[in-house]
Amino acid sequence: MAEKGSPPPYYPELPKDQAADFAARRHRFQKRKDHRQTPYINHPVGVAYILTTEGRVTDPAVLAAAYLHDTVEDTKTTIEEIEAEFGKEVASIVAECTDDKTLHRDVRKALQIERAPRNSMQAKLVKLADKLYNLRDLERGTPVGWDKRRVKEYFKWSKEVIAGCKGTNDALEAALDDVINRNL
C-alpha cells in the first residue's frame, strides 16, 4: 500500500488506465469544435473504445497511445514526458500519430498521407480508429466554422490516409469504408 500523499503505484499491466487519467488531466480545459462544445477527452476515450470494441485490439501499448495520441499535438506535453511516464513503445506510437503544429495545415495533411504506409502497425491502428471517430463525428454535425465543402474535403483526405493503412484491421477498415461511402 502506498504511503499517504505518495503517488499510487504504477501497474505495468494497466498502462491504458494511467494513460486515460493522464490524457484527461492534460485535455481538461479543451473542447471539441462541435456546436455543443463537447469535452475534448471524449475523443481519445472514443478512439480507445473503437479499438477495443470494433477493432478487438487488446495491446496495452496501443490502447495507451490511443488515449495519448493528441496530448503532444494539442497540449504542452512532450514526447519525452510520454516516454518517462509510459515507456519507449507508447511514446513511439504517439510520436508517429503526432503532427508537427509548426507546419502549415496543408503540409501536415500531406505528410499524414505520405507517412501512413510506413507507420508501425500499432500507429496505424490508432490512426484508423482516430479517423473513424472523427468521420462519425462529422456525420453527427458540422464543426463550428466548417461548411459542406470542408467536410467533404476532410472525408476525401481521410480516405487517402486510410489507404496507406490498409491491411491493418479488417473490422476498422470495413467501418471506415462504410462511413466514407455514405458521405462521398
N, C-alpha and C positions, 0 to 999 in steps of 0.2 A: 504494500500500500504506500502511495506517495505521501510525503510529509505535507502538512497544511501549508498552502502558499506555493508549493513547488508545482511545476507543470505536470500534467498527467503523463503516465508512461506511454511511450510510443510502441504500438503494436504493429510490427512489420507485416503481419498478415492482413491488416486493415488500413493500408495507405489511402484508400479511396475515402474513408471516413474522415481522416485527418485532412485530406485534400478538400473535401466538401466544406469543412469548417474553415480552412484557410481561405478558400475562394469566397465564402460568404462574408468573411471579415474584410477582405480586400475590395469586394464589389458592393459593400453595404450601402453606399450613398448613390450608386448608379441606377439608372432606369433604362429600360428599352425604349426604342424610338416609336413605339406604338402610341395610339391615342390615349390608351389607359395608363401610360407611364408604368408599365409592369416592372417590378423589381428585376434588376439585371440578373441576379443569381438564378432566376427561373431558367435562364438559357443554359448555363453549364449543367444544372441539375437535369434539365430535359435532355441534353446531349448524352449524359451518362445513362439516363433512363432508356433512351432509344438503343444505346449499345447493349444494355443488359437484356431488355425485353424483346426487341425486334432482331438485334444482331446476335443475340445469345453469346455475347462476349463476357468472359469471366476473368480475364487477365487483369490483376490488380493495378499494374502499371498503366495500362490503357485507360482503365476507369479513373484512376487518379488524374491522369493527364486530361481526361475529358472535363473534369471539374476545373482544372487549372488552365485550360487551353487559351483563355483570354486574359489571364491575370497580367502577363508581361506586356501584352499589347495595349491593354486598357487601364492599367493601374501603374503604380510606381514600383511594382515587383520586378525583380531581375531574375534572369536565368540562374545566376549564382545562388540567389535565395532559394529558388526551387530545388536546385541540386543539394544545397545544405539541408533542406527540410525533407526532401523526398528521394534523394539519390540521383545518380547519373542517368539511369534508364528513363525515369519520369521526366527529368529535365531535358533529355534529348528529344523525347516525343513532343514536349511542349515547345521546344525551340523550333522543331520542324513545322509546327502549327502556328507559329507567331509571325505576323507581318511586321516589317520594319516601318514604323509610322513616320520616319523621317523622309520616306519616299512618297512621291505623288500617288494618289489612289489608283490611277491607271497603271502605273508601274507595278504597284503591289499586286494588282489583279492579274497582270500579265505574268508576273513571277509565280503566282499560285498555279496557273495553268502549266507553265514551264516545269516547275519543280514537282508537281503531283506524281508523275510516273516514277520519279526517283526517291520519293519519300519511303520511309520504312513501312512495313505492313501495319505496324501499330499506329503510326501517324495517319496513314490512310484511313484506318477505322475511325479515328477521331474526326478527320475531315469529312468523311461520308455522313456520320451522324450529325455533325455541325451543319452541313449543308441541308440535310433532311429537316432538321429543326427549323432552320431559317426559311426554307421554302414553304414549309407548312405554316409558319408564322405569317409569311406574305399572303398565303391563301386566306388566312383569317382576317387580315386587314392590312391596308397600305400604311407604311410608316409616315409619320408627320414629315411633310415636305417632299414626299415622293409622288410622282404621277404614274399613270399606267405604263408609259414608255420606260421609265426607270425600273419598274417592277419586271417588265418583260426582258430588259437588258440583264437584270440580275439572274433571271431564270436561264437565259442563254449562256451567260458567263459560267454559272454553276454547272451547267451541262458539260462545258469544256473542262472544268476542274475535275468533275466526276469521271469523265472519260479517262483521265490519267490515273484513276484509282481502280479501274475495272479489274475484276478477278480477285477482289479482296474479301467481299462478303456478299453472297448471293441475295440474302434477305434484304439487306440495306440497299443494295443496287436495284432490286426489283421495286422497293418502295420509292426510291428516287426516280426511277423511270416512270412510275405511276404519277407522281406529283408533277413531274416535268411535262409528261404527255397531256395532263389535264390543263396545263397552263400555256403551252406553246402551240 
